[in-house]
Amino acid sequence: AMFLAGSSVFALLYAVQPMMPLLSAEFGLSAADASWVLSISTLTLAISLLLSSLLSEFFDQRSLMIVAVASTAVLSLLCALAQNYTQLLWLRALLGLALGGMPALAITYLSSEVPAARLSQTIGFYIAGTALGGMLGRAFGALLSDQFSWRLALLLLSLAGLAAAWQFQRTLPKT
């Protein structure tokens, strides 16, 4: 469950990286301006990592992670429907905020739920999932946007993210 969720959110975070030239062309942007589509998400992700840790003091970690994974997919879906670049940036900023709930809480959740003998292996598996997700997001984002459009690429990746969120909430053990 943790491998799947980590893969999903980081795939959706980095999927836009190969789409930057397409965004630049569609919205008439410089390369620097187009790069904000990823930069704004990583900036708000950094902020969210701090906020999510605070929220976990008041709310169930499992629920917060499920909301983070599902919200990331929904916001990515909305990005595919953005009417202009400003709207896309706002949605990507919200995506970064939503996404932060997953990595901020994953290690803490695993530390409290996994036996000590398997903890290192389990954390390694989660981290591998995030790295794989980032790579797959870039690869499939590039392939799909080359074949179709950046909007359809985000739509398809978002639908995969929604499926991952559903599977995550179904299989993640309760605390």
Secondary structure, DSSP 8 states (H G I E B T S, - for coil): -HHHHHHHHHHHHHTTGGGHHHHHHHHT--HHHHTHHHHHHHHHHHHHHHHHHHHTTTS-HHHHHHHHHHHHHHHHHHHHT-SSHHHHHHHHHHHHHHHTHHHHHHHHHHHHHS-HHHHHHHHHHHHHHHHHHHHHHHHHHHHHHHHS-HHHHHHHHHHHHHHHHHHHHHHS---
